[in-house]
Amino acid sequence: MAKLNELLKSIHVLEAWNEKNLDITGLAYNSRSVQPGNVFVCIKGFKTDGHTYIPEAVTNGAAAIIVEDYQEDWKEIPQYRVEDSRKALAALSDAFYDHPSQALKTIGITATNGKTSTSFMTNAILEEHKLKTGLIGTVVVKFGDYSEPTKLTTPESLDLHHYFAQMRDQGVSHVTMEVSSSALDLNRVGSVDFDIVTLNNISREHIDLHGSFEEYFNSKASLIRNAGPDKWAVLNLDDSYSASLIEETEAQVLTFSVETGDGDLICKNLDLSTGRAKFTVEVRKPFTVGGTTYQPMEFDIVLSTPGYHSVYNSMVAVSIGLLNEVPIPTIQEGLKAFGGVERRFEMVFEEDFKILDDHFANYGNINVTLSTLQQMDYKNLKLVYAIRGSRGVTVNRENAQAIKEWAPKLGLTEVIATLSQSHVSEKDEVTEEEVRVFQEMMDEAGIKVDLYKELDDAIHHALSEAGTDDVVLLAGCQGMDPGAKIALEQLNKARPEMDEEKLFKPLKNRVAGIL
């Protein structure tokens, strides 16, 4: 419960009508969620306008409304006009829950690729240090005994501040969250008090949402640029966009690199021969955090998660661990014990041959995945690729371009492609134009395409040809979500003598593609 006038102090009200200092029971941005005594905030979305749902909100008990456009038909209810209702929702939510993120050590992780894995790695280190943690991201929201699959990479601001409040009330001390570009653009993380922010990499993705690559970068960069002088920013010197922000933030900066050998922390002696990295972290310059001063030193890291991208993700997680004053042996143990995140270069089978599952989302992600394969020891690569549906010609051309560029380096002359027709919803259906541009790029590269309508058939093709020491790569986003489950079920039928519990263990805690 809160007084309306107190809540309104958190936002800039342009105009007000029928003002009353009411007792407010909560906030809502969805008219169906309105409870008696709530303030209903009218959000203008891409497809719907919250102003049109005022009648339903009032019927459900809305006590006041926040609008961007004055509503002539609702003179009897307190009405407050703001310039940006999304920004207002974030500020009101933060105020209603009494600024919960200020009570937490809040870590914001953004990147085009690796946000989820980096968040999970960071959480693993913090949990290894026996801290009570929260995690918010693409796969799950979890804290204490609470856990639920998520629909958005970053929740809407009202839901986010509610999560923070629940975490604070349950004694959580540290929360790690993925921060998407759309969340930054749409003020979903408005009024969040971040203590540590990171930008690992950036490549072309979600361009249609932002209008241009420059706008996309600016959205990502705002997380770093808005960090204050009492905060920390972790930046990757191997990525020119991340590196460019060093002078554009008031935050204290901790830099790292894997390839250039520059930065406060560098990766040395990298060994990826098994697919799982071993390397040395060198702290090159002294820095102080709280009561801890780190002098120049070296320590070894062994990862259980495969992939070259895991090296970059772990360098961010190591940096965050140090900034939270986690002892180095604890950081080492946390990363070694961390088994990975589903569909992020995930090893789902490794006996006579290997099956890898990767979400292969965009040009940058595909480059990192295939560069890791180049450093692994195996005979032949069987690539099963679910064409990215309803993402447009540009994204699919760039994805195909990445495959085309890596094919000669990997000895790849054939791609098994699929539309995954029975496994995608309408919003992820592959269009004729997307198939055409993929086929054109493969034709240019002289790569044979075996195109299947159904994912099951494509996977069966790959498994039937897989030999000893080969790698089958299940690659793609929504269309490949059920791929690992289908592959292991097919193996179970083909090899009934195998231990079922061991075979299906990689699916045990899965969220994607299980139903």
Secondary structure, 3 states (H helix, E strand, C coil): CEEHHHHHCCCCCCEEECCCCCEECEEECCHHHCCCCEEEECCECCCCEHHHHHHHHHHCCCCEEEECCCCCCCCCCCEEECCCHHHHHHHHHHHHCCCHHHHCEEEEEECCCCHHHHHHHHHHHHHHCCCCEEEECCCEEEECCEEEECCCCCCCHHHHHHHHHHHHHCCCCEEEEECCHHHHHCCCCCCCCCCEEEECCCCCCCHHHHCCHHHHHHHHHHHHHCCCCCCEEEEECCCHHHHCCHHHCCCEEEEEECCCCCCCEEEEEEECCCCEEEEEEEECCCEEECCEEECCEEEEEEEEEECHHHHHHHHHHHHHHHHCCCCHHHHHHHHHHCCCCCCCCEEEEECCCEEEEECCCCHHHHHHHHHHHHCCCCCCEEEEEECCCCCHHHHHHHHHHHHHHHHHHHCCCEEEEECCHHHCCHHHCCCHHHHHHHHHHHHHHCCEEEEECCHHHHHHHHHHHCCCCCEEEEECCHHHCCHHHHHHHHHHHHCCCCCHHHHCHHHCCCCCCCC
